[in-house]
Amino acid sequence: MNKSSLPSMQPDPDREPVSFLVIGSRQTVTSTIHTLYKMGFAEISEWSPLLAASEPGKVMKILTRSVPTS
């Protein structure tokens, strides 16, 4: 693979990352992610693994997307 075939590492000035965070019990977070998938919002595999939240007994998942700035 030559350098010209590598993807550009330059940030796109017309896009910026935005993150979505779902926090709750394991069951509620998983159910919400599946509901969002059924609505066409995001593939289940696009979300992070379950992560511990700061509140005891709560977990979270994060999804980051690149969206247009205008």
MILO-344164 format. One record per residue (C-alpha): residue number from 1; residue in three letters; chain; x, y, z. Coordinates in pm, 1 decimal. Example, Ala and Ser with C-alpha at 12.3 -4.5 7.8 and 13.67 -1.06 7.14 Angstrom:
+-------+------+-------+----------+----------+----------+
| marse | nuke | nuvex |       c1 |       c2 |       c3 |
+-------+------+-------+----------+----------+----------+
|     1 |  ALA |     A |   1230.0 |   -450.0 |    780.0 |
|     2 |  SER |     A |   1367.0 |   -106.0 |    714.0 |
+-------+------+-------+----------+----------+----------+
REM end
This chain:
+-------+------+-------+----------+----------+----------+
| marse | nuke | nuvex |       c1 |       c2 |       c3 |
+-------+------+-------+----------+----------+----------+
|     1 |  MET |     A |      0.0 |      0.0 |      0.0 |
|     2 |  ASN |     A |    145.8 |    335.8 |    -96.4 |
|     3 |  LYS |     A |     95.7 |    667.1 |     83.0 |
|     4 |  SER |     A |   -150.3 |    797.7 |   -175.8 |
|     5 |  SER |     A |   -393.5 |    512.8 |   -103.2 |
|     6 |  LEU |     A |   -403.7 |    578.5 |    272.9 |
|     7 |  PRO |     A |   -705.6 |    765.7 |    410.2 |
|     8 |  SER |     A |   -645.8 |   1129.3 |    496.8 |
|     9 |  MET |     A |   -575.5 |   1194.1 |    864.0 |
|    10 |  GLN |     A |   -671.9 |   1560.7 |    825.6 |
|    11 |  PRO |     A |   -980.9 |   1661.7 |   1023.4 |
|    12 |  ASP |     A |  -1276.7 |   1759.4 |    807.0 |
|    13 |  PRO |     A |  -1366.2 |   2122.8 |    887.2 |
|    14 |  ASP |     A |  -1726.4 |   2058.5 |    775.0 |
|    15 |  ARG |     A |  -1782.3 |   1778.6 |   1028.6 |
|    16 |  GLU |     A |  -1735.8 |   1732.8 |   1400.9 |
|    17 |  PRO |     A |  -1780.5 |   1445.1 |   1642.1 |
|    18 |  VAL |     A |  -2086.1 |   1424.8 |   1864.3 |
|    19 |  SER |     A |  -2134.4 |   1158.7 |   2131.0 |
|    20 |  PHE |     A |  -2453.2 |    996.8 |   2255.1 |
|    21 |  LEU |     A |  -2456.8 |    848.2 |   2604.0 |
|    22 |  VAL |     A |  -2711.6 |    604.9 |   2749.1 |
|    23 |  ILE |     A |  -2691.8 |    549.3 |   3125.4 |
|    24 |  GLY |     A |  -2907.2 |    322.2 |   3339.6 |
|    25 |  SER |     A |  -2939.4 |    -34.3 |   3457.8 |
|    26 |  ARG |     A |  -2783.6 |   -300.8 |   3235.4 |
|    27 |  GLN |     A |  -3128.8 |   -413.7 |   3119.8 |
|    28 |  THR |     A |  -3254.3 |    -62.0 |   3041.7 |
|    29 |  VAL |     A |  -2939.4 |     41.5 |   2854.2 |
|    30 |  THR |     A |  -2944.7 |   -276.9 |   2645.7 |
|    31 |  SER |     A |  -3316.7 |   -239.7 |   2574.4 |
|    32 |  THR |     A |  -3272.9 |    125.5 |   2473.7 |
|    33 |  ILE |     A |  -2985.9 |     42.2 |   2235.2 |
|    34 |  HIS |     A |  -3202.5 |   -229.3 |   2072.4 |
|    35 |  THR |     A |  -3496.8 |     12.8 |   2040.9 |
|    36 |  LEU |     A |  -3271.5 |    273.6 |   1876.9 |
|    37 |  TYR |     A |  -3145.6 |      4.1 |   1638.5 |
|    38 |  LYS |     A |  -3503.6 |    -89.2 |   1541.2 |
|    39 |  MET |     A |  -3569.3 |    281.7 |   1471.1 |
|    40 |  GLY |     A |  -3267.9 |    288.3 |   1236.7 |
|    41 |  PHE |     A |  -3060.4 |    516.9 |   1460.0 |
|    42 |  ALA |     A |  -2745.6 |    302.7 |   1485.5 |
|    43 |  GLU |     A |  -2618.9 |    -52.0 |   1454.1 |
|    44 |  ILE |     A |  -2582.3 |   -224.5 |   1789.9 |
|    45 |  SER |     A |  -2215.0 |   -292.2 |   1712.9 |
|    46 |  GLU |     A |  -2145.5 |     83.1 |   1678.2 |
|    47 |  TRP |     A |  -2195.7 |    137.1 |   2051.3 |
|    48 |  SER |     A |  -1915.7 |     92.4 |   2303.9 |
|    49 |  PRO |     A |  -1910.0 |   -213.1 |   2528.8 |
|    50 |  LEU |     A |  -2099.1 |   -172.9 |   2856.4 |
|    51 |  LEU |     A |  -1898.8 |     55.7 |   3082.6 |
|    52 |  ALA |     A |  -1937.7 |    119.2 |   3454.5 |
|    53 |  ALA |     A |  -2107.8 |    452.9 |   3527.5 |
|    54 |  SER |     A |  -2018.0 |    672.2 |   3823.5 |
|    55 |  GLU |     A |  -2340.1 |    582.5 |   4004.7 |
|    56 |  PRO |     A |  -2332.9 |    238.1 |   4171.1 |
|    57 |  GLY |     A |  -2538.8 |    -20.6 |   3984.5 |
|    58 |  LYS |     A |  -2549.8 |    185.5 |   3665.3 |
|    59 |  VAL |     A |  -2379.1 |    115.8 |   3333.4 |
|    60 |  MET |     A |  -2342.5 |    315.9 |   3014.1 |
|    61 |  LYS |     A |  -2277.6 |    285.3 |   2643.2 |
|    62 |  ILE |     A |  -2137.5 |    557.4 |   2418.3 |
|    63 |  LEU |     A |  -2181.6 |    617.3 |   2046.5 |
|    64 |  THR |     A |  -1973.6 |    879.9 |   1865.6 |
|    65 |  ARG |     A |  -2066.3 |    999.6 |   1519.7 |
|    66 |  SER |     A |  -1922.9 |   1256.4 |   1281.9 |
|    67 |  VAL |     A |  -2192.6 |   1508.1 |   1185.2 |
|    68 |  PRO |     A |  -2203.0 |   1812.0 |    957.0 |
|    69 |  THR |     A |  -2125.9 |   2139.9 |   1131.7 |
|    70 |  SER |     A |  -2382.5 |   2338.4 |    937.6 |
+-------+------+-------+----------+----------+----------+
REM end
